[in-house]
Amino acid sequence: MRAGSLRDRVGIQRRTTSRDAAGAVLIAWETYATVWAAVEPLSGREAVAMKEVHASANVRVTMRWRKDLRAQDRLLFGTRVLEINGITDVGGRQRWLELACTEDVS
């Protein structure tokens, strides 16, 4: 992977929880980093569940290695939300990360 192929800006978001005045749990997503990455669509599929069409797209995201990234985080690519399904340290040398992501496009 060459650094010049990282042409897309993605925000890394982490889920935060808090409570309102009534004690109800509020869930929000906070962007804690913005990085350069390569975002590549892999495939799309539609599954029929309960007579509804649910479409999702598989996306591969490559970025420089980060030690703070978790599988529970998600990526924000423009207005698109990418859920992280898996994280791979390419070559095992802590230089590049390859993220298997899913985007809900329904």
Residue, then its C-alpha position, 0 to 999 in steps of 0.5 A: m500500500r502506498a500512502g498516495s492511495l489514501r485519498d478519502r477522509v473518514g471520521i472514526q467514531r466511538r459510541t458514548t452514553s450519558r443520562d438525561a435528567a429523567g435518568a434515561v440512557l442517551i446514546a451518541w456517536e462522537t468523532y474522535a479522529t479524522v484520517w486519510a484512508a482508501v475506501e473501496p466498495l466490494s459488493g452489494r446484496e439484498a436480503v428479503a426479511m419479513k417481506e422487507v428488502h434490506a440492502s447492504a454493501n460490503v466496503r474495504v477501508t485501508m488506513r495507516w495502523r492505529k492502536d486505538l481503533r476498536a471493532q465497536d467503533r464505526l466510520l463516517f465517510g461523508t454522509r455514509v456510516l460504515e460499521i466495522n466487522g473486522i480489523t486486520d493488521v496487514g502483514g502483521r507489522q503495524r503499518w496498515l490496517e484493513l477494515a471489513c465494513t458494512e454500509d446499510v443502504s436501505 
